[in-house]
Amino acid sequence: MRTRVLAVALGLIGCMALAPALAAAQPAETAPRTPWGDPDLQGIWNNSTLTPFQRPVEQADKEFLTEEEAADIEQAEIAKNEALLNRPALRTVAGASVDRGVDGAPGAYNNFWMERGTTVLPNRRTSVIT
């Protein structure tokens, strides 16, 4: 019985010791590309960040936000959320939309489903796509 346990333990230790070597021996992989040569961005993207997916025109030459800029963006989002939470209740009127943002723009069906996030990306990039 002790010999079997020792053999299994040594086998597991051997597998754990060889796993990094096998991973390091794999050939380098290049990023996938579309047939026309652009980077292939297919997949699942998470939108729960204040960082825009594409870089805004006004930040075209800027790759990263400063800590102050990131903090200002996050504070503005917190203030907007507070204003939305504290807005007065509206009575439903036939044909009218009561889901309006602070600025009067139409909102989402229900913010519960929209997880927009309250922070910029940890690396403080100006866009999700680099």
N, C-alpha and C positions, 0 to 999 in steps of 0.2 A: 504494500500500500504506500509506504513512504517513498519507494523507488518511483512509483507512478507519479506521485505528486511532484517529486523532484524533477522528473523527466518533463512533465507538462510545464512546470515553472521555467525550466531552462529553455524549453521550446518557445515559450512566450517571450522570454527575455531576448532570445536570438532573433525572433521576428521583429521585435521592437528596435533592436540594434540595427537590423538590415533595412528597415523601412526608409530612413532618411537617405541612405545610399542609393536605393532604387529610385527615389524621387529625384535625386540630384542627377542621376544618369539619363533622365529623359531629355530628348532634344529640345532646344529652345523653340518656343512657339511664337509665330507672328500673329499680330492682331488680324481678325477676319475682315475682309473687304467685300464690298458689293462687286458685281460683275463690271461696273464702270469705274472702279478704283477708289471710291469713297469709303471711309470707315463704316463698318456695318454696326449700326446702333440698335438693331432689333433686340427686343427683350422686354423685361418688366422694369419700368421706371417708377420710383417712388416720388410723389410730389409733396411730401410733408416737410418742406423746407421753404424758407423765404427767398432762397437763392433762385433766380429765374433759370429756366431750362436753357435758353439762349441768351447770350450776352446782350444787354441793352445797348442801343446806338450810342448813348451818352457815355458809356464805359467801354467803348470799342478798343481803346488803347490801354486799358487797365485790366490786369489779370486778377489781382487780389484787392480786397477791401482792407482798409486799416482797421485796427481794433475799435477805434472811435466810430468809424462809419458803420461797422457791423453792430455795435451797441446801439447806435441811433436807429438803425433799421428795426432791430428787435424791440426797442422801446416804443417806436411808432406803432408796431403791430400790437403790442400789449395795450397801448392806449386805444387803438381802434377796437380791439376786442372788448375792452371795458366799456367803451361807448355803446357798442352793440348790446352788451348785456344790460346796460342801464337805460336803454331807450324806452320810451313809454309804450305800453301795450296799445295795439290798434284793434279796433273792432273790424271784423270781416265784413266787407261790403261786396255784394254780388258783382262780379266782373272786375274787381280791383285786386291788385297784388299787395299783400302786406309784408312780403319778404324783401325789404329794401335795405341796402347798406346805409352806413352813416352818411355817405355822400349822395344818397338818393338813387344810386345805381341798383339795378335788379340783382338780388342775391341768388344763392343757390336754393334748391328745393328745401334742403334742411342742412344746416352746417354740421350736424352730427355725422353726415356721410362724407364730409369734405376734408377732413384732417389736413389742414393747410400748414401746420407747424408754426412755431413761434421763434425759431432760430435760423440763422444762416448756416451754411455748411461749416463744419469744424475747421476746414482749411481756408475759410473766408474767400473762396473764389467768387468772381462776379457772375459766373454761370455754371450750370451743372456740366454742360458739354465744354470741354477745354478746348 
